[in-house]
């Protein structure tokens, strides 16, 4: 994610109500072609990182007091139990972006400072690859 995009995302988040922040984050992840979104609670805040081209990049930090509402929203969308905090949970949901359905796989795990969330963004536009591009020999390809 470029400096311009990151600054734009931070600005947009600061002006967005908590109920809509998740949608803004998904929009930013899809535009930056991120494969994952990570929420990592730390002692003083919640670290948000995007995995872009295999590398986790810091996007921004949330205030701890804003996180419970966001976490509950993620859990509800993924069909997880909001009252379970001491064990891991996995779920999934679908969002729409530019007419395409994008699957979001969700993993919530307990951590030292709260629940960690990893969201896998499965955008069909970024994962479609021709057989020829997989590096197979001609013999195997046939």
Secondary structure as GFF3:
##gff-version 3
##sequence-region A 1 142
A	DSSP	alpha_helix	3	14	.	.	.	ID=ss1
A	DSSP	alpha_helix	18	31	.	.	.	ID=ss2
A	DSSP	beta_strand	36	41	.	.	.	ID=ss3
A	DSSP	beta_strand	46	52	.	.	.	ID=ss4
A	DSSP	beta_strand	55	62	.	.	.	ID=ss5
A	DSSP	alpha_helix	64	77	.	.	.	ID=ss6
A	DSSP	beta_strand	89	97	.	.	.	ID=ss7
A	DSSP	beta_strand	100	111	.	.	.	ID=ss8
A	DSSP	beta_strand	114	123	.	.	.	ID=ss9
A	DSSP	alpha_helix	124	127	.	.	.	ID=ss10
A	DSSP	three_ten_helix	131	134	.	.	.	ID=ss11
A	DSSP	alpha_helix	138	141	.	.	.	ID=ss12
###
